[in-house]
Amino acid sequence: MTSDVKEELKELNLGQKIKNLRQGQIVSLQQMAEKTGLSQPLLSQIESEVVAPPVATLLKISRALDVNIGYFFQAEESGKKA
């Protein structure tokens, strides 16, 4: 992956968005693992932004959290530029 792509991925804050949604719905990592079929360590790495999830994995997560996958690609509302 080029540094430009890595930077763009970082700016999406996918891990933080996933974690915020999960915690807002009071869902544990164990429950997420059961809902998605993904391992707890993988989910933790995604939330910590150690690992960038492939689209198929992101789709599983979005379904488990009952949001459209497009949610993860929207700019945040905190005054940051997209």
Secondary structure as UniProt FT lines:
FT   HELIX           3..12
FT   HELIX           14..24
FT   TURN            25..26
FT   HELIX           29..36
FT   HELIX           40..47
FT   TURN            48..49
FT   HELIX           55..64
FT   TURN            65..66
FT   HELIX           69..73
//
